[in-house]
Amino acid sequence: SASDRIWARLETPTSARCENFDITFFDVIVVSPNFIQPSTNISALEYCDNETVGNDMDGFVIFDLTQKEQDFLTAGNNRSDYTFEYFTDSSLTTRIDNPEAFQNTSTSQTIYVAVTQQAAPNCTYDTNFQIEVSPNPIGFSGEIDKDTCDDNNDGISTFNLTEVQSDLASVAPLANYSYTYYESFQAAAANASPITNPSSFTNTRIRSQQVYVRLQDRLDSNCFKIVTINLNVNRVPVLDLSDQYVLCLNTDGTSFVSSENTMLSPLPLNTSLDRFNFQFEWYRGQTVASGSLITDATIGIYTPEEVGFYTVNTIDAVTGCNTIKTVEVIESSRPDEIAIEILANGFDNDNSFRVMVTGNGSYEYSLDGVNWQSSNTFTGVKGGESTVFTRDIYNCAAISEITKFLDFPKAFTPNGDGINDSWNIEAVDGRTVFNTTIFDRNGRLLKQIDSKSNGWDGTVFGNAVPIGQYWFVIDYSDAADGIRKQFKASFTLKR
């Protein structure tokens, strides 16, 4: 029979009269090798060439030899009841330590297998099978470039990776191949950790990144191809253009280049980009429309001769990425002439006047050339000389005019040095000084002068008066109202 039990008596003689013995048994099992398929019945393990090793045209791949283990056994036997060892030689001396990841050494190779039944570990039988590498059926070589334009130039964009299906449709139709996307080649080769949303993938590396698509044969899990996708986030042109520019005009309507620091950027419109690396299209208006194309404007600088909106479409000559920018050109006319209209004139620092400007623009006004106001009326102006400045509101040009208001010297020094040796109140435009009378502190009249005289030299009848405080009364009128007025105050005589 296939198994039997054998009994044995073991004796050890110790004396003539007594014997020392023991009885035991063991089972004899005869194992039939009929659980092993003959090698002629074992089909070859075939992989198409892929990129698990090298490239998909070199004939080398990584095999999982354990895929064939059930094929080594005859019907009714389960692979879990057996152990398998793999070898590259028929004498079973060169063992394959990792049969789940075996790299072939030729496109057709024999693998030898020792199969042991776990219930009878002393009985081992061997068989063999072929592993073969067939050419990859996907006839595509190279890489796929996917470019996008970076609207905000931060190097990040969103890609629809599934668009590569149209690029590969002729060699890997979707009906026959599945498309799965990965961030690394290793992940694609291992078919692990795919990109979860390939239709909306945001690159994780600034400016450029490689991702991978695994084309998997739907009928053969061992046949696939990995294609590299180059993601490029290209910069858009950066234009050095302001939103508004000023066109400075003379009073006759001709334009001029201002020497002032204008409030808006001066012309020309300058993108600061060169014509060798970029292409330029200039348009009148706020849109890119063929009917408003300025045909003779083909470089990055353009000087408009009219006010309005202008749009430039700037295109990178290499990537084709473009930037569209619209600017507004505003005209501003320089002031031509200034006229001063006196509103009030007195000795109490409450003078006022209005500035009348000849010109075609909008203007603003200043008494120091620094602080400007939109009103052309000034009040609370102190006596003496004032310079009035007027400019257009975008500062294309400024002009000035000097005006004077009634004022009196607060002191004088009649010492014969030629400096401040006399005291007088001068008439100014629009104001009439009738006479000025000078008194000492006791009210004694010392001198009466008019604005056209040389003034008082600090003497009475040729004798110098002492230093001290002196008083005066002036009679005057101004053109604003024509009313005769009088003003009293004092001044100091020093020597």
VENVENGI-V769226 format. One record per residue. RES is the residue in one letter. SS is DSSP state (a for helix, b for strand, c for the rest). PHI is phi in degrees with one decimal (NA if undefined). OMEGA is omega in radians with two decimals (NA if undefined). Layout:
# VENVENGI-V769226
RES & SS & PHI & OMEGA
RES & SS & PHI & OMEGA
This chain:
# VENVENGI-V769226
S & c & NA & -3.11
A & c & -68.1 & 3.09
S & b & -147.9 & 3.13
D & b & -155.8 & 3.13
R & b & -110.0 & -3.13
I & b & -112.5 & 3.10
W & b & -103.8 & -3.14
A & b & -140.5 & 3.06
R & b & -110.4 & -3.12
L & b & -113.6 & -3.09
E & b & -119.9 & 3.02
T & b & -131.7 & -3.10
P & b & -66.1 & 3.11
T & c & -112.5 & 3.10
S & c & -160.2 & -3.12
A & c & -71.6 & -3.07
R & c & -92.1 & -3.05
C & c & -114.7 & 3.07
E & b & -124.2 & 3.10
N & b & -106.2 & -3.09
F & b & -144.4 & 3.10
D & b & -145.9 & -3.14
I & b & -120.3 & 3.11
T & b & -141.4 & 3.12
F & b & -151.1 & 2.99
F & b & -149.4 & -3.11
D & b & -99.2 & 3.06
V & b & -106.8 & -3.13
I & b & -117.0 & 3.09
V & c & -101.7 & -3.10
V & c & -96.1 & 3.12
S & c & -88.9 & 3.12
P & a & -77.0 & -3.06
N & a & -74.6 & 3.07
F & a & -84.0 & -3.11
I & b & -99.3 & 3.04
Q & c & -74.7 & 3.01
P & c & -66.5 & -3.06
S & a & -58.4 & -3.14
T & a & -68.1 & -3.14
N & a & -93.8 & -3.07
I & c & -99.9 & -3.12
S & c & -73.9 & -3.13
A & c & -71.7 & 3.01
L & b & -92.4 & -3.00
E & b & -115.3 & 3.00
Y & b & -116.9 & 2.95
C & b & -83.5 & -3.08
D & c & -58.2 & 3.14
N & c & -142.5 & -3.01
E & c & -103.3 & 3.03
T & c & -68.0 & 3.00
V & c & -135.6 & 3.09
G & c & 61.0 & 3.10
N & c & -122.9 & -3.05
D & c & -90.7 & 3.09
M & c & -131.4 & -3.07
D & c & -100.1 & 3.10
G & c & 83.3 & -3.13
F & c & -118.7 & 3.14
V & c & -142.6 & 3.03
I & b & -103.5 & 3.14
F & b & -97.4 & 2.89
D & c & -102.9 & -3.06
L & a & -67.4 & -3.06
T & a & -70.0 & 3.10
Q & a & -62.0 & -3.05
K & a & -95.9 & -2.97
E & a & -57.8 & 3.13
Q & a & -66.1 & -3.14
D & a & -70.5 & -3.14
F & a & -74.8 & -3.00
L & b & -102.2 & 3.06
T & c & -78.5 & -3.09
A & c & -59.0 & 3.10
G & c & 92.4 & 3.12
N & c & -103.1 & -3.08
N & c & -111.4 & -3.08
R & a & -59.9 & -3.12
S & a & -68.6 & 3.13
D & a & -91.8 & -3.04
Y & b & -135.8 & 2.99
T & b & -113.9 & -3.03
F & b & -130.4 & 3.03
E & b & -124.6 & -3.03
Y & b & -117.9 & -3.09
F & b & -141.3 & 3.11
T & c & -100.0 & 3.14
D & c & -129.8 & -3.07
S & c & -71.4 & 3.11
S & c & -83.5 & 3.06
L & c & 58.6 & 3.12
T & c & -109.4 & -3.12
T & c & -101.6 & -3.01
R & b & -81.8 & 3.03
I & c & -93.5 & -3.01
D & c & -74.9 & -3.10
N & c & -127.3 & -3.07
P & a & -67.3 & 3.13
E & a & -78.4 & 3.12
A & a & -143.7 & -3.08
F & b & -103.5 & 3.08
Q & b & -94.6 & 3.13
N & c & -68.0 & 3.11
T & c & -109.7 & 3.04
S & c & -150.7 & -3.07
T & c & -68.4 & 3.04
S & b & -135.1 & -2.99
Q & b & -143.7 & 3.12
T & b & -93.9 & 3.09
I & b & -113.9 & -3.12
Y & b & -106.9 & -3.02
V & b & -130.3 & 3.00
A & b & -103.4 & -3.07
V & b & -113.3 & -3.12
T & b & -122.2 & 3.06
Q & b & -78.2 & -3.06
Q & a & -63.6 & 3.13
A & a & -75.7 & 3.12
A & a & -135.5 & -3.01
P & c & -63.0 & 3.13
N & c & -85.8 & -3.09
C & c & -109.5 & -3.14
T & b & -125.6 & 3.12
Y & b & -128.0 & -3.09
D & b & -121.4 & 3.06
T & b & -150.0 & 3.11
N & b & -153.6 & 3.09
F & b & -152.7 & -3.10
Q & b & -102.8 & 2.90
I & b & -114.3 & -3.06
E & b & -138.2 & 3.08
V & b & -113.4 & 3.12
S & b & -102.9 & -3.14
P & c & -60.2 & 3.10
N & c & -67.5 & -3.05
P & c & -76.0 & -3.11
I & c & -86.4 & -3.05
G & c & -83.4 & 3.13
F & c & -135.0 & 3.07
S & c & -130.8 & -3.13
G & c & 100.5 & -3.08
E & c & -127.5 & 3.14
I & b & -112.0 & 3.09
D & b & -98.0 & 3.04
K & b & -123.3 & -3.07
D & b & -112.2 & 3.03
T & b & -141.0 & -3.13
C & b & -99.3 & -3.03
D & b & -90.1 & -3.03
D & c & -60.1 & -3.12
N & c & -111.7 & 3.05
N & c & 54.6 & 3.06
D & c & -101.1 & 3.09
G & c & 81.9 & -3.09
I & c & -120.0 & 3.08
S & c & -153.8 & -3.14
T & b & -113.5 & -3.08
F & b & -118.2 & 2.96
N & c & -99.8 & -3.06
L & a & -66.1 & -3.09
T & a & -68.6 & 3.09
E & a & -63.8 & 3.14
V & a & -68.4 & 3.11
Q & a & -60.5 & 3.10
S & a & -72.2 & 3.11
D & a & -68.9 & -3.05
L & c & -110.2 & -3.03
A & c & -58.9 & -3.08
S & c & -73.7 & -3.11
V & c & -104.8 & -3.13
A & c & -142.4 & -3.11
P & c & -61.4 & -3.05
L & c & -60.5 & 3.13
A & c & -67.2 & -3.07
N & c & -106.7 & -3.05
Y & b & -134.4 & 2.99
S & b & -94.7 & -3.13
Y & b & -115.0 & 3.09
T & b & -130.5 & -2.95
Y & b & -116.3 & -3.05
Y & b & -140.1 & 3.12
E & c & -87.7 & 3.11
S & c & -137.4 & 3.10
F & a & -64.0 & -3.12
Q & a & -60.5 & 3.12
A & a & -65.7 & 3.12
A & a & -65.9 & 3.14
A & a & -66.1 & -3.14
A & a & -85.5 & -3.10
N & c & 55.2 & -3.06
A & c & -132.9 & 3.06
S & c & 53.8 & 3.12
P & c & -72.2 & 3.02
I & c & -69.6 & -2.97
T & c & -74.6 & -3.11
N & c & -130.8 & -3.05
P & a & -67.8 & 3.13
S & a & -78.1 & 3.11
S & a & -146.0 & -3.09
F & b & -102.0 & 3.08
T & b & -98.6 & -3.09
N & c & -61.3 & -3.10
T & c & -102.9 & 3.06
R & c & -118.2 & -3.06
I & c & -62.5 & 2.97
R & c & 76.4 & -3.12
S & b & -147.0 & -3.11
Q & b & -159.4 & 3.04
Q & b & -103.1 & 2.96
V & b & -125.5 & -2.96
Y & b & -137.5 & 3.05
V & b & -115.6 & 3.11
R & b & -101.7 & 3.10
L & b & -94.6 & -3.01
Q & b & -109.5 & 3.06
D & b & -60.7 & -3.07
R & c & -69.7 & -3.11
L & c & -102.7 & -3.09
D & c & -134.3 & -3.08
S & c & -66.8 & -3.13
N & c & -89.9 & -3.08
C & c & -113.2 & -3.14
F & b & -153.6 & 3.07
K & b & -139.5 & 3.11
I & b & -110.0 & -3.13
V & b & -115.3 & 3.12
T & b & -82.6 & 3.06
I & b & -113.9 & 3.10
N & b & -93.6 & 3.12
L & b & -95.3 & -3.12
N & b & -124.0 & 3.08
V & b & -104.4 & -3.02
N & b & -88.8 & 3.11
R & b & -66.4 & 2.97
V & c & -92.9 & 3.13
P & c & -58.6 & 3.09
V & c & -103.8 & -3.04
L & c & -99.2 & 3.09
D & c & -92.6 & -3.10
L & c & -124.0 & 3.04
S & c & -84.6 & 3.10
D & c & -77.9 & -3.09
Q & b & -135.8 & 3.09
Y & b & -130.9 & 3.13
V & b & -113.8 & 3.03
L & b & -103.2 & -3.08
C & b & -82.7 & -3.07
L & b & -122.0 & 2.95
N & c & -77.2 & -3.13
T & c & -67.0 & 3.10
D & c & -89.5 & 3.08
G & c & 92.6 & 3.09
T & c & -77.2 & -3.12
S & b & -90.9 & 3.08
F & c & -147.1 & 3.10
V & c & -91.9 & -3.08
S & c & -74.7 & 3.03
S & c & -94.6 & -3.13
E & c & -90.4 & 3.04
N & c & -85.5 & -3.00
T & c & -67.7 & -3.12
M & c & -66.1 & 3.04
L & c & -106.0 & -3.14
S & b & -60.8 & 3.11
P & b & -80.3 & 3.04
L & c & -71.7 & 0.17
P & c & -85.3 & 2.97
L & b & -77.4 & -3.02
N & b & -126.9 & -3.14
T & c & -74.5 & -3.07
S & c & 64.7 & 3.07
L & c & -118.0 & -3.06
D & c & -93.5 & -3.08
R & c & -80.2 & 3.14
F & c & -81.8 & -3.11
N & c & -108.6 & -3.10
F & b & -138.8 & 3.05
Q & b & -113.2 & -3.03
F & b & -128.6 & 3.03
E & b & -130.0 & 3.13
W & b & -104.7 & -3.10
Y & b & -132.4 & 2.95
R & b & -84.8 & -3.12
G & c & 106.0 & -3.03
Q & c & -103.9 & -3.14
T & c & -132.5 & 3.05
V & c & -91.5 & -3.11
A & c & -133.8 & -3.05
S & a & -58.5 & -3.10
G & a & -70.1 & -3.13
S & a & -111.1 & 3.14
L & b & -66.3 & 3.04
I & c & -91.1 & -2.90
T & c & -67.2 & -3.08
D & c & -93.3 & 3.10
A & c & -103.3 & -3.03
T & c & -128.0 & 3.09
I & c & -116.5 & -3.03
G & c & -81.5 & 3.13
I & b & -124.9 & 3.09
Y & b & -144.1 & 3.13
T & c & -113.1 & 3.11
P & c & -69.4 & 3.06
E & c & -109.3 & 3.14
E & c & -133.6 & 3.08
V & c & -76.7 & 3.12
G & b & 132.3 & -3.14
F & b & -97.8 & 3.09
Y & b & -135.3 & -3.10
T & b & -124.6 & 3.09
V & b & -120.1 & 3.04
N & b & -106.7 & -3.09
T & b & -107.3 & -3.00
I & b & -120.6 & 3.05
D & b & -68.5 & -3.04
A & c & -68.4 & -3.11
V & c & -94.6 & -3.03
T & c & -90.6 & -3.07
G & c & 81.2 & 3.10
C & c & -70.0 & -3.05
N & b & -132.7 & 3.04
T & b & -129.9 & 3.09
I & b & -110.9 & -3.11
K & b & -134.4 & 3.09
T & b & -111.0 & 3.10
V & b & -126.6 & 3.11
E & b & -115.6 & 3.07
V & b & -106.7 & -3.08
I & b & -115.7 & -3.14
E & b & -89.1 & 3.06
S & b & -147.8 & -3.08
S & b & -98.8 & -3.14
R & c & -69.5 & 3.05
P & c & -72.6 & -3.10
D & c & -99.2 & -3.11
E & b & -139.3 & 3.11
I & b & -119.0 & 2.97
A & b & -127.9 & -3.11
I & b & -103.9 & 3.08
E & b & -107.1 & -3.11
I & b & -75.5 & 3.11
L & b & -102.3 & 3.11
A & b & -156.5 & -3.11
N & c & -145.0 & 3.13
G & c & -152.0 & -3.10
F & c & -101.5 & -3.06
D & c & -106.0 & 3.14
N & c & 55.9 & 3.11
D & c & -121.3 & 3.09
N & b & -73.2 & 3.10
S & b & -145.5 & 3.13
F & b & -156.2 & 3.13
R & b & -122.6 & -3.14
V & b & -99.1 & 3.10
M & b & -106.4 & -3.05
V & b & -116.4 & 2.99
T & b & -97.5 & -3.12
G & c & 165.7 & -3.06
N & c & -106.9 & -3.04
G & c & -112.5 & 3.02
S & c & -105.1 & -2.95
Y & b & -130.4 & 3.03
E & b & -137.7 & -2.83
Y & b & -137.5 & -3.10
S & b & -155.0 & 3.04
L & c & -103.2 & -3.14
D & c & -130.0 & -3.12
G & c & 75.7 & -3.12
V & c & -120.6 & -3.13
N & c & -97.0 & -3.03
W & c & -113.2 & 3.09
Q & b & -137.6 & -3.13
S & c & -81.4 & 3.13
S & c & -76.8 & 3.11
N & c & -92.1 & -3.14
T & b & -110.7 & 3.09
F & b & -119.4 & 3.10
T & b & -128.4 & 3.11
G & b & 64.6 & -3.11
V & b & -83.8 & -3.14
K & c & -72.4 & -3.13
G & c & -68.9 & -3.13
G & b & 103.2 & -3.06
E & b & -89.8 & 3.09
S & b & -132.5 & 3.05
T & b & -104.4 & -3.12
V & b & -103.0 & 3.13
F & b & -108.0 & 3.06
T & b & -135.6 & 3.10
R & b & -144.2 & 3.00
D & b & -70.3 & -2.97
I & c & -66.7 & 3.09
Y & c & -103.1 & 3.02
N & c & 62.1 & 2.99
C & c & -68.3 & -3.12
A & c & -158.2 & 3.12
A & b & -134.3 & 3.02
I & b & -130.3 & -3.09
S & b & -141.4 & 3.13
E & b & -147.5 & 3.13
I & b & -96.9 & 3.06
T & b & -131.3 & -3.12
K & b & -126.9 & 3.05
F & b & -123.4 & -3.13
L & c & -54.9 & 3.10
D & c & -154.5 & 3.13
F & c & -130.2 & 3.08
P & c & -67.1 & -3.12
K & c & -82.7 & 3.11
A & b & -162.7 & 2.99
F & b & -150.2 & -3.03
T & c & -131.1 & -3.11
P & c & -78.2 & -3.11
N & c & -112.3 & 3.05
G & c & 78.9 & 3.14
D & c & -88.9 & 3.12
G & c & 82.1 & -3.12
I & c & -119.4 & 3.06
N & c & 54.3 & -3.06
D & c & -87.9 & -3.13
S & c & -136.4 & -3.11
W & b & -123.4 & 3.12
N & c & -160.7 & 3.03
I & c & -113.9 & -3.06
E & c & -86.3 & 3.02
A & c & -73.3 & 3.10
V & c & -128.6 & -3.12
D & c & -56.4 & 3.08
G & c & 85.8 & 3.12
R & b & -127.8 & 3.13
T & b & -115.2 & 3.07
V & b & -103.2 & -3.10
F & b & -80.6 & 3.08
N & b & -164.4 & 3.11
T & b & -131.2 & -3.12
T & b & -114.7 & -3.07
I & b & -111.7 & -3.11
F & b & -129.5 & 2.98
D & c & -87.3 & -3.04
R & c & -69.4 & 3.11
N & c & -94.4 & 3.13
G & c & 84.6 & 3.14
R & c & -78.4 & -3.14
L & b & -68.9 & -3.13
L & b & -107.7 & -3.03
K & b & -162.2 & 2.99
Q & b & -123.1 & -3.06
I & b & -131.9 & 2.98
D & c & -122.6 & -3.00
S & c & -68.2 & -3.10
K & c & -94.4 & -3.13
S & c & -82.0 & 3.11
N & c & -81.3 & 3.11
G & c & 87.0 & -3.11
W & b & -99.4 & -3.10
D & c & -99.5 & 3.10
G & c & 82.7 & 3.10
T & b & -127.5 & 3.01
V & b & -129.9 & -3.08
F & c & 53.2 & 3.08
G & c & 82.5 & 3.13
N & b & -103.8 & 3.13
A & b & -68.9 & 3.09
V & c & -84.6 & -3.13
P & c & -69.2 & 3.06
I & c & -65.5 & 3.14
G & b & 148.2 & -3.08
Q & b & -96.3 & 3.13
Y & b & -130.1 & -3.06
W & b & -115.0 & 3.11
F & b & -144.0 & 3.01
V & b & -129.6 & 3.13
I & b & -119.1 & 3.03
D & b & -106.7 & -3.07
Y & b & -151.4 & 2.99
S & b & -148.0 & 3.07
D & b & -129.3 & -3.05
A & c & -71.9 & -3.08
A & c & -63.8 & -3.12
D & c & -133.7 & 3.11
G & c & 73.0 & -3.10
I & c & -83.8 & 3.09
R & c & -74.1 & -3.05
K & b & -132.3 & 3.14
Q & b & -135.4 & -3.13
F & b & -136.9 & 3.14
K & b & -123.6 & 3.10
A & b & -166.7 & 3.14
S & b & -127.8 & 3.08
F & b & -144.5 & -3.06
T & b & -113.2 & 3.03
L & b & -103.1 & 3.13
K & c & -124.5 & 3.08
R & c & -126.7 & NA
